Amino acid sequence: MQTLQKKLAIFYYAAYILAALFAVIGYFFNKKGLIVTNNTFIDIFKSIIIVYMLIIIPLALKFFSTKVKKIAQIEDENEKFTKYLLLARIRIVLFSIIVWSGIIAFYIINVQDYIYIAGIGAIVLIFCIPTKAKIETDLFINKEL
């Protein structure tokens, strides 16, 4: 249980570290003058990110909730933890894509809206914080009958 939480925490915070790295890289690209000015590309890219965000957030939360209920019924603890780890990592990556694409687009396209998209992704990513209590609740480890 402790290792599961540590593995998830490392993965979770690595997503934020990668976002910070993208911000630094984007800053240097922006400083060198690499800015996209094609309005058609900007509109299409913004639409893709927004549609992705609107579809992925509720779908990933519902899918995770449904799958975790099935995983919680597994008797073998190793299998239960392995499946939960994979599922939690997938959810973190799906939400991190919103943050990463928003940060990269903010610097390369240089439009303020993308930082708001990254902020929304970061807020949604907060729902994925791997705490011991949350993992226990998800997997019904402390159920007393």
N, C-alpha and C positions, 0 to 999 in steps of 0.2 A: 504494500500500500504506500509506504513511504517513498519507494523508488518510483512508483507510478507518478506520484505528485511531483517529485523532483524532475523526472523526464519531461513531464508536461510543462512545468515551470520554465525549464531551460528552453524548450521549443517556443513557448509563449513569448518570453522576453527576447528571444532571438528574432522574432518577427518585428518587434519594436526596434531592435538594434539595426536590422536590415532597413527599416523605414528611415532611421536616422542616417544610415549610410547612403540611401537613395537621395536624401535631402542634401547631403554634402556633395555628392556627385552632381546632382541637379544644379546646385549653386554654382559649381565651377563651369558646367556647360553654359549656364545662363551668363556667367561673367565673360565667357569667350564669345558670346554673341550667337549661340545656337538656339534660336527662337523660331518656332514655326509660325508663319503668318498666313497660311492658306486657310481662309474662313470656312471653306467646305470641310476640310479635314478637321478643323477645330469643332465644328458643329456635329459631325459624325462621331468623332471620338468622345465628345461630351455625352451624346445620346447613348452610345454603347456603355459607357461607365454608369450612367444613371439607370439604364434598363437592367444592367447586370446587378447593380445594387438593389433595385426594387424587387428583382426576382430572387436573388441569392439569399438575402437576409431572412425573409420569412420561411423560404424553403429549407434553408440549412437549419434554422432553429427547430422547425417542425420535424424534419428528418432526424435530427440528433435526438430529440425527445422521444420519438417513436422507436428508434433503434436502441436507445439506452434502456428502455423498458424491456426489450427483448434480451439485451445483454445481461440485465440484472437477474434474469431467471436462470442463467447458466450456473451450474453447480461448481465446475472446475474454476478455481480462483485465477490460475495462470491464464487460462483461455479468456476469462472475463476481463482481466486487466489488459491483456493484449488487444482485444477487440475494442475496448474502451479507449485505449491509447491511440489506436489508429483513427477511430472516429473523431476523437477530440482534436487530433492533429489536422485532420481534413477540414474540420470546422474552422480552426485557427487560420489555415491557409486561405480558405475561401473568403474570410473576412479581411485578412491581411492584403489580399489582392486589391481590395477597394482602397486601402490606405496607401499601398505602394503606387498604384496607378494615379491616384490623386496627387501624391507628392511629385512624382515624375512629371506629370502633365502640368502641374503648377509652374515648375521651373522651365520646362521646355516650351510650353505653349504660352506661358506668362499671362494667364487669366486667373483672376481671384477666385472664381467659382470652384476651381479644383481643390483649393485648400479646404473649402467647406466640405467637399466630398471626402477628402482624407480625414477630416475631423469626424464626420459621421461614421466612417469606417472604424476610427479609433474608439469611438464611443461604443459601437457594436462589439468591438473586440474586447471591451471590458467584461462583457457577459461570458467570456471564455476564460477568465482568470481561474487557474487551477488551484483551488484551495482544498485542503483536506476535508473540510466539512461538506463542500459541494460534491466532491467525488464520492464520499460516503453516502450522501443523500441520493445521488444519481444511481449508485449501485446497490442501494439498500443494505449497506454493510451493518449499520447499527439498528436494524429492525429488531424490535423486541415483541414477541408474540406471547 
